[in-house]
Amino acid sequence: MLKNYLTLAIKVLKRKPLYTFISLFGISFTLMILMLLTSMFDAMIGNNQPVTNRDRLVIAPMLERTRTETDTIMTIDTVKLADANMRFDTSYTYEDNIVSNSNGPMSYKFVTEHLQNLDGAKYSAFYNDNSNIDGYLDGRKFSFSPYYVNADYWKILDFEFLHGGPLNEQDDEQASQAVVITDKAAKIYFGSAGASVLGQEMQLGKESFKVRGIVARPMSDSPLFAGDVYFPITKVDPRAMSDDDIQGGFSAFFMVASPDKRDALKKEIDFLSENFDMSGDEYYDAIKVYNATAIEGFAQTILQERDSERALRMLFIPVTLLLFLFVALPLINLINLNISRVYERKSEIGVRKAFGANSRDILYQFIFENLVLTFIGGIIGLALALGVISYVNANDLLGITRLSYSYQVFLYFLIVIILFGFLSGILPAYRMSRTNVADSLR
């Protein structure tokens, strides 16, 4: 049966080359764009290295200090008495208003004293990324983005180590002259990212460091891992280490034991904020440590919105609506095209029914034909998408972000092809399967 359906479908597609070309063009172009969008979203928010534990992360990028003052509001009500005199009733209300605030990353002292041993956190990572550093080799100068990270950083983020290994607790304690670099930084500085780079010296700033490990570039840009060179956290500027203020240049993120424990950790951080002792601050009287899940943090970064839940709504509701419209419009056009295409075969359907074919056979035939057409368009769209992905990644057109073509992307793409083919074919097929024999043979 399937062989007969396939043979008939190929013959029908050859019968009307113009219809077939228009349909294939619309299908392949739409599916190509959908695959590119899926690839981009997978690269940015998918469980790719080094954030395969994304659903277990809580991010605390900064804190805010606030000063609150109470405003006294006087309200006067007038009442006309029976003797025509006026009575004035005065009442007072009090409102708390934030009159000043200051926000930014946290100090090393604050994160190590207050965020180091949270009950809900399995690992606590701290990092500083507020500077650039120059590298020197044979009279040449290179500019790198440095990250100063603690040992837990490497336990939470599972970088793909091409060679060597991560920094550890001893490196933090001893402020070791060791670094982990990306493969891109290795190629820029040494001209190679091979194993021979391990143990070689890099002149970074005024000091010399040995390469401990080489990691593959991540698929996407993120404040958590946008560095070229990773140092032990204790190699940061000594002034940043000794600063007694609660704000500084450090951010934090944590990994919990399981995804369902993220809310508990967020509440623990909120409790810390609400009960923080501000007696040593002469001006501000409260703090808030901002915290969010990885997806919430992504939305906040894109929209520059502090409220994590509002950021999610602002990002994903419009994106969902746009994707729906993007799929719905070509889908409607394809349905109309399919109706026109199958309407021309009305007499053929009448003849088949006259010789005993039932409505179900007709329905299955047209759905199958449309699935064949969609799969052909999908293969063309896939080839086009892979070409665009390779070109974008090879030329770094999206900066550090590289489009993904993992097996998850192919799975999503296959699901889209099936749904697109079925939805665009079911209505025309159903209408044609209900065709009356007598009407179709007139």
C-alpha positions in Angstrom: 0.0 0.0 0.0 2.7 2.5 1.0 4.7 1.6 -2.2 1.6 2.4 -4.3 1.0 5.7 -2.4 4.6 6.7 -2.9 4.6 5.9 -6.6 1.4 7.8 -7.1 2.7 10.7 -5.1 5.8 11.0 -7.2 3.8 10.9 -10.4 1.4 13.6 -9.1 4.3 15.9 -8.2 5.7 15.5 -11.7 2.3 16.2 -13.3 2.3 19.9 -12.2 5.9 21.2 -12.0 4.8 24.8 -11.3 2.7 23.8 -8.3 5.4 21.5 -7.1 8.1 24.2 -7.4 6.1 26.8 -5.6 5.2 24.4 -2.9 8.8 23.2 -2.5 10.1 26.8 -2.4 7.7 27.8 0.3 8.3 24.7 2.4 12.1 24.6 2.1 12.5 28.4 2.8 10.2 28.3 5.8 11.8 25.1 7.2 15.3 26.5 6.7 14.4 29.6 8.7 12.8 27.5 11.4 15.9 25.3 11.6 18.2 28.4 11.9 16.0 29.8 14.7 15.9 26.4 16.5 19.7 26.2 16.1 20.2 29.7 17.6 17.9 29.0 20.5 19.5 25.7 21.2 22.9 27.3 21.2 21.8 30.1 23.6 19.6 28.2 26.0 20.0 24.5 25.3 21.9 22.1 27.6 25.2 22.4 25.8 28.6 22.5 27.3 29.6 24.1 29.5 26.1 24.4 31.0 24.6 20.9 30.6 23.4 21.4 34.3 21.5 24.6 33.3 18.3 23.4 35.1 20.2 23.1 38.4 21.8 26.6 38.3 20.9 29.7 40.3 22.7 32.9 39.2 23.4 35.9 41.5 25.1 38.5 39.2 24.9 41.6 41.5 23.4 43.2 44.5 21.5 46.5 45.0 21.8 48.8 47.9 18.8 51.1 48.7 18.0 53.9 51.0 14.3 54.2 52.0 12.7 57.3 53.5 9.2 57.6 54.9 7.0 60.3 53.5 4.2 61.8 55.6 1.1 62.6 53.6 -1.5 64.9 55.3 -5.1 64.6 54.1 -7.8 67.2 55.0 -11.5 66.4 54.7 -14.1 69.2 54.9 -17.5 68.5 56.4 -20.4 71.0 56.3 -22.2 71.1 59.7 -25.9 71.8 60.3 -25.2 75.4 61.4 -23.5 76.1 58.0 -20.1 76.1 59.6 -17.3 74.0 58.1 -15.3 71.3 60.0 -11.9 70.2 58.9 -10.8 66.6 59.7 -7.0 66.0 59.3 -5.5 62.6 58.9 -2.0 61.4 58.2 -0.7 58.4 56.1 2.9 57.2 55.8 4.5 55.7 52.7 8.0 54.3 52.3 9.8 55.3 49.2 13.2 54.3 47.9 15.0 57.6 47.4 18.4 56.3 46.3 19.9 53.0 45.0 23.2 51.6 43.8 23.6 48.3 42.0 26.5 46.3 40.6 28.6 43.2 41.2 29.6 42.2 44.7 32.9 42.4 46.6 35.2 39.4 47.2 34.7 39.8 50.9 30.9 39.7 50.5 30.7 36.6 48.3 33.2 34.6 50.4 31.7 35.6 53.8 28.0 35.4 52.9 27.5 33.3 49.8 30.2 30.7 50.3 28.3 28.2 52.5 24.6 28.5 51.6 22.7 25.5 52.8 20.9 25.0 49.5 24.0 25.2 47.3 26.0 22.1 46.3 28.8 24.2 44.7 29.3 28.0 44.8 31.2 29.6 42.0 32.6 33.2 42.1 34.2 35.0 39.2 35.5 38.5 38.2 35.5 39.6 34.6 35.8 43.4 34.9 39.0 44.0 33.0 41.1 43.2 29.9 44.7 41.8 29.8 47.4 42.0 27.2 49.5 39.1 26.1 53.0 39.4 24.6 55.0 37.0 22.4 57.9 37.8 20.2 57.2 41.5 20.1 53.5 41.0 19.3 50.7 42.2 21.5 47.3 40.4 22.0 44.3 41.5 23.9 42.4 38.9 25.9 39.3 38.8 28.2 40.4 37.4 31.6 38.2 35.6 34.0 39.3 35.1 37.6 37.5 32.0 38.9 37.4 29.8 42.0 37.7 26.0 42.0 33.9 25.4 42.2 33.6 27.2 38.9 35.1 24.2 37.2 32.8 21.8 39.1 29.6 23.6 38.0 30.5 24.4 34.4 31.5 21.3 32.4 33.8 22.7 29.8 35.0 20.4 27.0 38.7 20.1 27.8 40.6 19.4 24.6 43.8 19.0 26.5 44.9 19.2 30.1 42.6 19.9 33.0 41.0 22.6 35.2 42.4 24.8 38.0 41.8 23.5 41.6 41.6 24.5 45.3 45.4 24.5 45.6 45.7 27.0 42.8 43.3 29.3 44.7 45.2 28.9 47.9 48.6 29.4 46.4 47.6 32.0 43.7 49.3 29.7 41.2 50.9 31.0 38.0 48.6 28.7 35.9 45.8 29.4 33.4 43.2 27.6 31.4 42.7 29.1 27.9 40.2 28.6 25.1 41.2 27.0 21.8 40.7 30.3 20.1 43.1 32.1 22.5 45.6 29.3 22.0 45.5 29.6 18.2 45.9 33.4 18.5 48.8 33.3 20.9 50.6 30.0 20.0 49.3 29.4 16.5 48.0 26.0 17.6 45.5 24.5 20.1 47.3 21.1 20.2 48.5 19.2 23.2 52.0 20.7 22.7 50.7 24.0 24.1 50.3 22.5 27.6 53.0 23.7 30.0 54.1 26.5 27.7 54.5 30.0 29.1 52.2 32.9 28.4 53.3 36.4 29.1 50.1 38.0 30.4 50.4 41.5 31.8 53.6 41.7 33.9 53.6 38.0 34.8 54.2 34.7 33.2 51.8 31.8 33.4 51.8 28.1 32.4 49.0 26.7 30.4 47.2 24.1 32.5 44.3 23.3 30.1 42.7 24.2 26.8 38.9 24.2 26.5 36.7 24.3 23.4 34.9 27.6 22.7 31.3 27.5 24.1 28.4 27.5 21.6 27.1 30.8 22.9 27.9 34.1 24.6 27.2 34.3 28.3 28.4 36.5 31.2 29.2 33.2 33.0 31.9 32.0 30.6 32.9 34.7 28.1 36.6 34.6 28.9 39.6 33.9 26.8 41.9 33.2 29.7 40.9 31.8 33.1 43.1 32.5 36.2 42.8 31.4 39.8 40.5 33.8 41.6 43.3 34.9 43.9 45.3 36.3 41.0 42.8 39.2 40.7 44.0 42.7 41.6 44.9 42.7 45.3 42.8 45.8 45.8 39.7 43.9 44.8 40.6 41.1 47.2 41.0 43.5 50.2 38.1 45.8 49.6 35.8 46.0 52.6 32.8 47.4 50.7 30.0 45.0 49.9 30.0 46.0 46.2 32.9 45.2 43.9 33.7 43.2 40.8 32.5 39.7 41.6 29.5 37.7 40.6 28.3 34.3 41.7 26.3 31.3 40.6 25.4 28.1 42.3 24.5 24.5 41.5 21.9 22.7 43.6 21.4 19.0 44.0 18.3 18.8 41.8 16.1 21.3 39.8 13.4 21.3 42.4 15.7 22.8 45.0 16.4 26.0 43.0 13.4 27.9 44.6 14.6 27.0 48.1 18.1 28.4 47.4 16.6 31.6 45.9 14.5 32.0 49.0 17.6 31.5 51.1 19.4 34.3 49.2 16.4 36.6 49.6 16.3 35.8 53.4 20.0 36.8 53.5 19.2 40.1 51.8 16.3 40.9 54.0 18.2 40.3 57.2 21.6 41.7 56.2 23.1 43.9 58.9 23.5 47.4 57.4 24.6 49.1 60.6 28.1 49.7 59.1 26.7 51.7 56.1 26.1 55.4 56.8 23.8 56.0 53.9 22.1 52.9 52.6 19.7 50.8 54.8 19.0 47.6 52.8 20.3 45.3 50.1 18.9 42.9 47.6 21.0 40.2 46.0 19.5 39.6 42.6 19.1 35.9 41.9 17.4 33.9 39.1 17.5 30.5 37.3 19.6 30.2 34.2 16.6 30.8 31.8 15.4 33.8 33.9 18.9 35.2 33.9 19.0 34.8 30.1 15.7 36.8 29.8 16.9 39.5 32.2 20.2 39.9 30.3 18.4 40.2 26.9 15.7 42.7 28.2 17.7 44.4 30.9 14.8 43.7 33.3 15.4 43.1 37.0 12.2 41.2 37.7 12.9 37.6 36.6 9.3 36.5 36.2 8.4 39.6 34.2 11.5 39.2 32.1 10.4 35.6 31.2 7.0 36.8 30.2 8.3 39.7 28.2 10.7 37.5 26.2 8.9 34.2 25.6 5.3 35.4 25.0 6.3 37.7 22.1 8.7 35.1 20.8 6.1 32.4 20.9 3.5 34.7 19.1 6.1 35.6 16.4 7.0 32.0 15.8 3.3 31.1 15.6 2.7 33.8 13.0 5.8 32.9 11.1 4.6 29.3 10.9 0.9 30.0 10.5 1.2 32.4 7.5 3.1 30.0 5.1 1.0 27.2 6.5 -2.2 28.9 5.4 -0.7 29.7 2.0 0.3 26.1 1.6 -3.1 24.9 2.6 -4.7 27.2 0.0 -2.2 26.0 -2.6 -3.0 22.4 -1.8 -6.7 23.0 -2.0 -6.3 24.4 -5.5 -4.0 21.5 -6.5 -6.3 18.7 -5.3 -9.4 20.5 -6.6 -8.1 20.0 -10.1 -8.1 16.2 -9.4 -11.8 16.2 -8.4 -12.8 14.0 -11.4 -10.0 11.6 -10.6 -11.3 11.2 -7.1 -14.8 10.6 -8.5 -13.6 7.9 -10.8 -11.7 6.2 -7.9 -14.7 6.3 -5.7 -16.9 4.9 -8.5 -14.5 2.0 -8.6 -14.8 1.3 -4.9 -12.3 3.6 -3.2 -13.7 4.8 0.2 -13.2 8.2 1.8 -10.5 6.9 4.2 -8.3 5.7 1.3 -8.6 9.1 -0.4 -7.8 10.9 2.9 -4.7 8.8 3.5 -3.5 9.2 -0.1 -3.6 13.0 0.0 -2.0 13.2 3.5 0.8 10.9 2.3 1.3 12.9 -0.9 1.7 16.1 1.2 4.1 14.4 3.6 6.2 13.3 0.7 6.2 16.9 -0.7 7.1 18.3 2.8 9.9 15.8 3.3 11.4 16.8 0.0 11.1 20.4 0.9 12.5 19.6 4.3 15.6 17.9 2.8 16.2 21.0 0.7 15.7 23.3 3.7 18.0 21.2 5.8 20.8 21.4 3.1 20.3 25.2 2.9 20.3 25.6 6.7 23.5 23.5 7.1 25.2 25.7 4.5 24.2 28.9 6.3 25.2 27.4 9.7 28.6 26.5 8.4 29.2 29.9 6.8 28.0 31.8 9.9 30.2 29.7 12.3 33.3 29.8 10.0 33.1 33.6 9.8 32.0 34.3 13.4 29.1 36.4 12.1 27.4 36.2 15.4 30.4 36.9 17.5 31.1 34.2 20.1 27.7 32.6 19.5 27.9 29.7 17.1 24.8 28.0 15.6 24.2 24.5 16.8 23.4 21.5 14.7 23.3 18.9 17.4 21.0 15.8 17.4 18.4 17.8 19.4 18.2 20.3 16.6 17.7 17.5 14.0 15.0 15.9 16.2 13.1 19.2 16.5 13.5 19.7 12.8 12.0 16.3 12.0 9.1 17.0 14.3 8.5 20.3 12.6 8.5 18.6 9.2 6.0 16.0 10.2 3.7 18.6 11.8 4.0 21.0 8.9 3.2 18.3 6.4 0.3 16.9 8.3 -1.3 20.2 9.2 -1.0 21.6 5.7 -2.4 18.5 4.1 -5.2 17.4 6.5 -7.8 20.0 5.5 -7.5 19.7 1.7 -7.4 15.9 2.1 -10.5 15.8 4.3 -12.4 18.1 1.9 -11.5 16.0 -1.1 -12.3 12.7 0.7 -15.9 13.9 1.2 -16.3 14.6 -2.5 -19.6 13.3 -3.9 -19.2 10.9 -6.8 -22.0 12.3 -8.9 -20.9 15.9 -8.5 -17.3 15.1 -9.4 -18.1 13.3 -12.6 -20.3 16.0 -14.1 
